[in-house]
Amino acid sequence: MTIAPEVPTKPAVPEFLELEITGRCQLTCPTLCYAKAGPKRDHGSMTADDWKRLIDEAAALGVRKVQFIGGEPTQHEGFDALVHHALTLGLAVQVYSNLYDISPDHWELFAHPRVSLATSYYSDDPAEHDRVTGRGGSHEATRANIVQALQRGISLQVGIVEVRDGQRTRQAREELVALGVRAVNTDHVRSVGRGEVHTPNTADLCGRCGDGRAAVMTDGTVTPCVLGRFLPTGNAKTDGLAAVFDGQRWKDTAASIPRRTASAACPPNDSGDCDPANTEACDPAY
């Protein structure tokens, strides 16, 4: 009897990939930023060509959507080319921006039908918002650009992160809804990066990290998500994505993250329903 050879199984590749292309940001967010980003940070050791090769491999493996994050991704000089490259390969793109300073060219890019936009907003009170970001005038700029995005018909998701007791998160949500933002998520600050109040552990995660998603840091390190950056599983720059996702370290790490109930893992949207399409970035705790 002839036994047919086994067909090699493909690694379980996440469909959604967060690409942290820079640590540079105009804001400092002294008690919040998971990446400890700021004006003096650099782009890391991944070059623009490295990111293009990684996007090529991601598309070939079956990744369907990438999110450009930082830091502030628009601060990377190769940002526009990387977004265009992903779009050329048929990928959907989300850009997570602080919306502090958006150029006319970027507005045109965000208007592409396969590009969506996400940002963070902390309070309807300008002074309180600016205390969170560490930069005066950031509330005025971000709010104005939220309005601009809505006027341009750009798909927009906004995350509100509760950083301190008494923060005007409810009022911020009401303001955003009144402006016309349809996807508003509220989260608490996670113990990661500048938000760290104890040693980061898997209890700080939403329970969906590594489940259909992954993140790549500025040095090529692959983690289950940007908030799970303390869980390195390999390096895409040196080893390639396929090898990382097929490796035992990735499998063990993904399995180690406690799964939550649907309501805990995926906070409800305005209609009260769980809406994963609007919570790609771990109901962004950014």
Phi, psi and omega in degrees: 000132179271128179258122180293139178294147179294140176279125181302135179276141178279148176295149178287102186264128176300147179273343184236126186232123176269128182246106180272091191274351180200154172259000183279140180203148178285342182256166178241336178041071192298337181239021189223313198300120180295331184262359184052042182285163178179174184299336184261000179283159180252190183269000181083188186271351176282120177277171176300321178295323176299316180295321178297316178297320179296318179296320175303311182294319180301313180297319180294329181279342179117005173298136184254335184215139175239149176239126177269123183225181176208225014047193176252107188300330180290350177282347178278129184295340179263008186305307183302315181295323180292319178296313179299322180297315179297319180294321179299328180276001178089007181280148167279152185228135167240139178247121176261105186240151173284352180054034178279319183213104184246127181277160176304321179298323180290324177298320178296321179294317182294338181280354178300140184297340178256016177245135172236166187233144175222151180208174176244148181215137191244339183190153172280350179268115184306318183295319181293317177301315182293331176294323179292317183279340182078015181218122176297140179087357183290326178297312181301316182291314182295317180297318180298322181282334170298313178299317179300315180299317180295318179296329180274358179073025181276134178298123188226132174242136180235131176252132175253124180249124178278113185259327184221158178297140177081002180298144186277057181288322179296317179293324178296318179297315180300320180296315181297317179297320179295328178289337180116008177286125184268331182249100180235123179240143180242137183216167174258159180292138180264155181278068180220140178065227181286348176275001187293121174244347174209170180301125182303140176211173187295342177293341179280352185265160184284345180099357179249358180299136181081353180261087182082006180214159176201170179225151176237125183277176184293346177254007180096353179298134179259130179228166181295334173190172183295330178280342176263034183293347177275008180238069180293139182238002182148183183230119182290332181290317184268329187249337184091150182296318183302316181294323180295310184289340177268357185276155181293329181296318177297313182298316181294319181294314179300321181288339184279348183276120183297130177279142180255173172293164182302321183290328180280322183283332184224091183303146184291153175271192185298334181274357180090000181263152174285129187230082183303331182297337180254013179228038183300327187263042177061047184044069214318115174266053185262000000 
